[in-house]
Amino acid sequence: MININNKQDCCGCSACAQRCPKQCISMIEDDEGFLYPHVDTSNCIDCHLCEKVCPVINQGESRTPLNVYAANNPDDNIRKESSSGGIFTMLAENTIEQGGVVFGACWDDDWEVMHDYVKTKEEISKFRSSKYLQSKIGNNYKKAEQFLNEGKVVLFSGTPCQIAGLTKYLRKEYVNLLKVECVCHSVPSPGLWNRYLVQLIESQNRKRNEILAIKFRDKITGWKGYSCSIAYKDGVVSVENREKNLWMKGFLEGLYNRPSCSHCPAKGHSHADIVLGDLWGISELAPELDDDKGMCLVISNTTKGDKVLDSIGIVKKKYFTLEQVVEKNPAVLYCVDINKKRDIFFRKYKENPNLLKLINSMTSPSLDFKIKNIIHRIYHKFK
């Protein structure tokens, strides 16, 4: 049976829980707000399927991408609503046009992040824009498997560990499945986010049911200098620069990210057909393309991915080597380091759950934050 002795050994993909034939594995939130598998040993039949589908136990081999390039959606409105260049929307629309189903991460009614699926183009919009949280995957691997076995085209998007989890869960390749992975820095605590949001809206004299939209990557101040915003139903929009937004500061400094993110089971050996991310460093790599509206880094890992990208008419702006883009965006290949203050943070949080004050006291000033990012890129360049 699956047995988690070290929390670094579980990425929370839930493949084990969904594959268990006796449904004796439940994903339970720990005191840091992350989900981990718990086994009802009285029902376990020792089939070991949970271990066989675990992407941490069964890590893939390293792979070399077929192509790496820059691209963006020609529709500026979609590009504006997307975190980077809007290529995901083009892939999703192509899937829907074939009568297929698209899976991705979205907000639920309580402003927590969950996985879901859509069947219409109009619904794709809820998957746009980054959600800097670990989504609750639920039983969406099972749902995807059902659609695949019915012969439907399925696009499944998620973080590297979620795509690895899906791959191990399915235990075979499907010609009608397109796996799309987002470049992932790490995933912060969903449980902590819930507490953070409560305290934040209370500080603004608001209620959760007044929220209309939350964006971690609002381009109102541009793509490279994006802001974080909360729009309310009465038309008021609260906007903060990302370097001042407390949630983003704590997340990017690794104060409350999942322990396994420092030992990601999918970094460097992606299970996806296509990887999408931000083409950071565009002003140096391709200044002629830099309009600050967002540009996608597109990586095709398989011939299937290549063929789909060609079929949707993507204009490949410029090709790069993997090394070129990783130098500017280390998260493509490298795991984040554990913040040395992480244990102290959670200990203080348990003693005094004033989260806004705690994050503010334990994160770096804006200038220090910028310097750390520069050092991080230099470190991974020579690693």
C-alpha angles and dihedrals in degrees: 000000000000110000122181111203095157120037090216086070095066125066094184095239091141094218088133093054093048095046097047106113092207095045090229095138119087128185106232127187115241127211091274092056099254127125120242131175118259119190126217095217093193090070099035113115095190093242089144092216089130090060093044093057097043110115091204094056093039106040120180128239123266114267137198117226119242095218138005120192150139122260141154140192111266089220105088092197092059090042090054092053093047127082095236127353105334099244092134090065091055091051092046093049090050090054093049091049088060091054090258138141129247123208123197148132121286143159119269125212091276093051095252121130120251138162119251141155135238135198102192134065091234091062095052091084092075090066094053122103126034121282108202095212137085104262121225102247094196111178096324094124087062092048091049090050091053092052091046092051088051088058096250121145108249129195111194117188129185147113119312093261092049092051089047089049092051091049093051092043093054092047092201140055121258122205089210094055124093114190114204120187129194120220102255128206091186137291124262126213117287091201092053091048090057091055092043093053092049092053094042097053091043088056087054092047090245139128129227094244089059092065117108101176142355121204125183089182107042111168094204086112094036136275100277094042095038123173135215117239144181117199119201128208092247090063098260115133122197110207128185131178109248091240090059100038106105097212093052092046093052092044096048091046091050099239096141107014124132113277092231091061089080088058100033111185092212106044111115095007104062119188091203130106090215132022120201128191145131120299093226114185092038091141087066102029098044112358091170089067096047108112093140091238095109134278126208125228103217121196121182114200101175139037087244090058092047093051094049092049091050092047095057092055100245112180105225102217099191138345124232140180117252089244092057095056095039090056089061097034109029091177088078089076111000132076122230119251120245111258109244089222094054097099091045090051094055093043091054091044091057090050096046117011095198090128100179092054093044096051091047092052095048103043128083126258114259095262093049088048091056092047091051090053091052092048090047091056093046091049094053092044090064098030 
